[in-house]
Amino acid sequence: MLNTDSNTGNPQQAQQRLSHEITHELEQCLALCQQLRIDFYDCLAHARIEFERHQREQG
């Protein structure tokens, strides 16, 4: 369940805003991958490896 705050109004609005922001970020990532001529899924897999390594180092 999502919390509400003064910027989002209610949980459904917060969820819609988050969904919109994530969609926008993914579109930017896809465009960058296309521009750099790299596979999006390879990039995503590498990002996950880096994220998990960072999590291990922090914990």
C-alpha distances in whole Angstrom, upper triangle without the diagonal:
4,7,10,13,17,17,14,14,11,8,10,12,10,9,13,14,13,14,17,18,17,20,22,22,23,26,27,27,29,31,32,33,35,37,37,38,36,34,30,29,31,30,26,28,30,27,25,28,28,24,25,28,27,24,27,29,26,26
4,7,10,13,13,10,11,9,5,8,10,7,7,11,11,10,12,15,15,15,18,20,20,21,24,25,25,27,30,30,31,33,35,36,37,35,33,29,29,31,29,26,27,29,26,24,27,27,24,25,28,26,24,27,29,26,26
4,7,10,11,9,10,8,6,10,10,8,10,13,13,12,15,17,17,17,20,22,22,23,26,27,27,30,32,32,33,36,37,38,39,37,35,32,31,34,31,28,30,31,28,27,30,29,25,26,29,27,25,28,29,26,26
4,7,8,6,6,5,6,9,9,7,10,12,12,12,15,16,16,18,20,21,22,24,26,27,28,30,32,33,34,36,37,38,40,38,37,33,33,35,33,30,32,33,30,29,32,31,28,29,32,29,28,31,32,29,29
4,5,6,6,8,9,12,10,8,12,14,12,13,16,17,17,19,21,22,22,25,26,27,28,31,32,32,34,36,37,38,40,38,37,34,34,36,34,31,33,34,30,30,33,32,28,30,32,30,28,32,32,29,30
4,6,6,9,11,13,11,10,14,15,13,15,18,18,17,20,22,22,23,26,27,27,29,32,32,33,35,37,38,39,41,40,39,35,36,38,35,33,36,36,32,32,35,34,31,33,35,32,31,35,35,32,33
4,6,9,11,13,10,8,12,13,10,12,15,15,14,17,19,19,20,23,24,24,26,28,29,30,32,34,34,35,37,36,36,32,33,35,32,30,33,33,30,30,33,32,29,31,33,31,30,33,34,31,32
4,6,8,9,6,5,9,9,8,10,13,13,13,15,17,17,19,21,22,23,25,27,28,29,31,33,34,35,37,36,34,31,32,34,31,29,32,33,29,29,32,31,28,30,33,30,29,33,34,31,32
4,7,8,6,7,10,11,10,13,15,15,16,19,20,21,22,25,26,27,28,30,31,33,35,36,37,39,40,39,38,34,35,37,35,32,35,36,32,32,35,34,31,33,36,34,32,36,37,34,34
4,6,5,6,9,10,11,12,14,15,17,18,20,21,23,24,26,27,29,30,32,33,35,36,38,39,40,39,37,33,34,36,34,31,34,35,32,31,35,34,31,32,35,33,31,35,36,33,34
4,5,5,6,9,10,10,12,14,15,16,18,20,21,22,24,26,27,28,30,31,33,34,36,37,38,37,35,31,31,34,32,29,31,32,29,28,32,31,28,29,32,30,28,32,33,31,31
4,5,5,6,9,10,10,12,14,15,16,18,20,21,22,24,26,27,29,30,31,33,35,36,37,35,33,30,30,33,31,28,30,32,29,28,32,32,29,30,33,32,30,33,35,33,33
4,5,5,6,9,10,10,12,14,15,16,18,20,21,23,24,26,27,29,30,31,33,35,36,34,33,29,30,33,30,28,30,32,29,28,32,32,28,30,33,32,30,34,35,33,33
4,5,5,6,9,10,11,12,14,15,16,18,20,21,22,24,26,27,28,30,32,33,34,33,31,27,28,30,28,25,28,29,26,25,29,28,25,27,30,28,27,30,31,29,30
4,5,5,6,9,10,10,12,14,15,16,18,20,21,22,24,26,27,28,30,31,32,31,29,25,25,28,26,23,25,27,24,23,27,27,24,25,29,27,26,29,31,28,29
4,5,5,6,9,10,10,12,14,15,16,18,20,21,22,24,26,27,29,30,31,30,28,24,25,28,26,23,26,28,25,25,28,28,25,27,31,29,28,32,33,31,32
4,5,5,6,9,10,11,12,14,15,17,18,20,21,23,24,26,27,29,30,29,28,24,25,27,25,23,26,27,24,24,28,27,24,27,29,27,27,30,31,29,31
4,5,5,6,8,10,11,12,14,15,16,18,20,21,22,24,26,27,28,27,25,21,22,25,22,19,22,24,20,20,24,23,20,23,26,24,23,27,28,26,27
4,6,5,6,9,10,11,12,14,15,16,18,20,21,22,24,26,26,25,23,19,20,23,21,18,21,23,20,20,24,24,21,23,26,25,24,28,29,28,29
4,6,5,6,9,10,11,12,14,15,17,18,20,21,23,24,25,24,23,20,21,24,21,19,23,24,21,22,25,25,23,25,28,27,26,30,31,30,31
4,5,5,6,9,10,11,12,14,15,17,18,20,21,23,24,23,22,18,20,22,20,18,21,22,19,20,23,22,20,23,25,24,24,27,28,27,28
4,5,5,6,9,10,10,12,14,15,16,18,20,21,22,20,19,15,16,19,17,14,17,19,16,16,20,19,17,20,23,21,21,25,26,25,26
4,5,5,6,9,10,10,12,14,15,16,18,20,21,20,18,14,16,19,17,15,18,20,17,18,22,22,20,22,25,24,24,28,29,28,30
4,5,5,6,9,10,11,12,14,15,17,18,20,19,18,15,17,20,17,16,19,20,18,19,23,22,21,24,26,25,25,29,30,29,30
4,5,5,6,9,10,11,12,14,15,16,18,17,16,13,15,17,14,13,16,17,14,16,19,18,17,20,22,21,22,25,26,25,27
4,5,5,6,9,10,10,12,14,15,16,15,13,10,12,14,12,10,14,15,13,15,18,18,17,20,22,21,22,25,26,26,28
4,5,5,6,9,10,11,12,14,15,15,14,11,13,16,14,13,17,18,16,18,21,21,20,23,25,25,26,29,30,29,31
4,5,5,6,9,10,10,12,14,14,14,11,14,16,13,13,17,17,15,18,20,20,19,23,24,23,25,28,28,28,30
4,5,5,6,9,10,10,12,11,11,8,11,12,9,9,13,13,12,14,17,16,16,19,21,21,22,25,26,26,28
4,5,5,6,9,10,10,9,9,6,10,12,10,10,14,15,14,16,19,19,19,22,23,23,25,28,28,29,31
4,5,5,6,9,10,10,11,9,13,14,12,13,17,17,16,19,21,21,21,25,26,26,27,30,31,31,33
4,5,5,6,8,9,10,9,13,13,11,12,16,15,14,17,19,19,19,23,24,23,25,28,28,29,31
4,5,5,6,5,6,6,9,10,8,10,13,13,13,16,18,17,19,21,22,23,25,27,28,28,31
4,5,5,6,8,8,12,12,11,13,16,16,16,19,21,21,22,25,26,26,28,31,31,32,34
4,5,8,10,11,15,15,13,16,18,18,18,21,23,22,23,26,27,27,29,32,32,33,35
4,6,9,10,13,13,11,14,16,15,16,19,20,20,21,24,25,25,27,29,30,31,33
4,7,9,12,11,11,14,16,15,17,20,21,21,23,25,26,26,29,31,31,32,35
4,6,9,8,7,11,12,12,13,16,17,17,19,22,22,23,25,27,28,29,31
4,6,5,6,9,10,11,12,14,16,17,18,20,21,23,24,26,27,29,30
4,5,5,6,9,10,10,12,14,15,16,18,20,21,22,24,26,27,28
4,5,5,6,9,10,10,12,14,15,16,18,20,21,23,24,25,27
4,5,5,6,9,10,11,12,14,15,17,18,20,21,23,24,26
4,5,5,6,9,10,11,12,14,15,16,18,20,21,22,24
4,5,5,6,9,10,10,12,14,15,16,18,20,21,22
4,5,5,6,9,10,11,12,14,15,17,19,20,21
4,5,5,6,9,10,11,12,14,15,17,18,20
4,5,5,6,9,10,10,12,14,15,16,18
4,5,5,6,8,10,10,12,14,15,16
4,5,5,6,9,10,11,12,14,15
4,6,5,6,9,10,11,12,14
4,5,5,6,9,10,11,12
4,5,5,6,9,10,11
4,5,5,6,9,10
4,5,5,6,9
4,5,5,6
4,5,5
4,6
4
